[in-house]
Amino acid sequence: MSIYEFLGTLVPFTNKELNDIQSHFKKETVSKSQLLVNQGDICKTLYFIEQGMGRSFYTNENGKEITQWFFGVGKFMTSADSFFQQTPSLYNLEVLVDSVVFSISKKDIDQLFAKYHKMEKLGRLVTTEMLTKIVNKLNAIQFQTAKERYDYMLAEFPDIVHQVPLGHIASYLGMTQETLSRIRK
């Protein structure tokens, strides 16, 4: 899904508005395993995934990578607190497969929010969707069995097992790889 199609599905922009908004995004091809943001740096870019998949993760005090979130096709990817507050990111952002993304700077997105009331509505809708998904993930980790969490993840990211190493999936679900392997059988 292109950024143009995505924007038009959520908010009734005119073609002129869509063309102007899209002109602020830069289309990029990003290679597998490329880090877009390093933990501790300020995230200055918001990405929209046209093709591919990414993840946010942190490295704990033992050097182990813990996956916080996956970002699939048709979704925005950023370190939200860092991007919107311009504070150091708690997470790394990594592209998991060769991907095509549209990127926009904090300055440009703020200009679009100021220029178009409909962009503010889009931001609210996207933020509400993401907040709901985060709450659902927290509820899953707190109240669901390992199997239920795995099923929830598959409903959210149907092709994930073909794109993402099992270690990333296990850490996202809050379980060991051994537990994940048992569930998958």
N, C-alpha and C positions, 0 to 999 in steps of 0.2 A: 504494500500500500504506500503510495507516495504521500508526501506531506500535504500536497494540494488536495488529494482525495480525503485525507484524514481531517483536515480543517473543515472541509465542506460538509462532512458527515455530522459534525457536532454543533456547528453554529452556521446560520444562514448568511454567510459572507457573499457579497457580490463578486463577480469575476474580477472586477478592477481591484477590489480589496484583496482577494486571494492572490492575484499576481503581485501586488505590492508586498504583501506579507511574505510570500515565497521568495521574493528577490532579496530578502534579508537573510535567508538561509543559504548555506554553502553546501553543495553536495560533495561528499567525500567517499572514497573507497578506503576501507581500513582493513589491515591484515590481521589474521588470526593471532591471538595472544598480545596484541598491541594494548598498552596501557594508555588510557585517555586522561586519567587523573591519578596522581599518586597520593596515597594517604599522607596527610599533613600539608599538602598544597591547597591553595584556594582554587576551587572549581570555577572556571570562568566561562564554561560553555555548556549549553543544553543540546542534547543530541536527540534526533528522531530516527528510529531504526526503520529503514525501508526494506532492507534484506539483512538477515543475520541474527545474531544474538549476543548479548553482553551480560555482564554480572557486576555487582558491587560486592566487595569483600574487604575484610581487614585481616591483618596479620597480628595474632595475639602475642603475648609476652614469651611464649614458647616457640615462636616462629611458625605456628600453624595457621594456614589460611582458613578463614571462616566466611562462607558465602552468606551475604545478607539478603540479596535479591537477584533475580534474573530479569532481563529486559528482552522481550521478543519483538517480532515484526509489528509495526504499527503502534509502537509505544515510545514515550520519551524516556531518555536515560540521562541521569545526572546524579550528583551527590547533592540532594535537594537542600539540606541545611547549609552546606557550603556555598552552593550557587546563589541562593536567594539572600543569604545573610553575609556573603563574602567573608566567611570564616574558614579556617583550615579544615579540610575534609577528614572525616573519620574513616573514610573508605577509599579504596582503589577502585577505579572503573576499568574493566578489561573487556575487550572484544573476544568472544570465544570461538568464532568462526569468521572467515572472510566476510566482510559486511559492507553494506552501502548505508551511509547515514547522512542526514541533513543536520548541520550544526548552526547554532546561532549564539552570539555573545550575550552576556548579561546586559550590556549597554543597549544592544539592538532590541532585545525582547522588552526591556523597559520602555524604549521608545514606541514600540508597537502597542504596548499596554496603554500608554498615554494617548496615542493617536486613535486607537479603535476601542470603543467601549466593548465591542463584541470579543476582542482579544482578552479582555478582563474576564468575560463570561467563560471563554474557552479555558483560561487558566484555572478558574474556579471549578469547572467541570472535571478537568484533568486531575486537579488536586484532590477533589472529593473522591474520584475513582481510586486514586492511589492510596489515600488514607483508608478507604474501606478495605482495600486489599491488604494493607498492612495490619489492620485490626483483625481481619480474617486469618492472616498467617499467625499472629500472636495467639488468637483463640485456638487455632489448630495445634500449635506447639504446647499450649497449656492443657487442653482438654481432650485431644484426640489421641488415639493409639498411633503407633508408627505406621501401620497399614493405612489408616484413615488419612494421615498426613501425606503419605505417598499418593494416594488416590486424589486428594485435593490438588497436589502439585501437578499431576497429569491432566486434571481438568483445566488448570490454569495455563499450563505449558505443554500441550499435547505431543509435540515433537522433541521434547527436551532430551529424552534418553538417547536420541540419535545424534545429538549435537554437543552434549556436555559430558565431561568425564564424571564417572560415578562418585568420585571423591568430592567434587563440587556439589553434587546433588545431595549426598549424605550430610555434608556440613550445613547446607541450606535447610534440610529437614531436621537438623539437630539430632542426628544418629550416627552410628558408626557405619563403615562400609559393609561390615559383616552383617549387621542388622538389615541394611538396604538389600544386600544380596539375598538374604532369606525371604524378605518380603516380595522380591521380584520373581521368585520361583513359584 
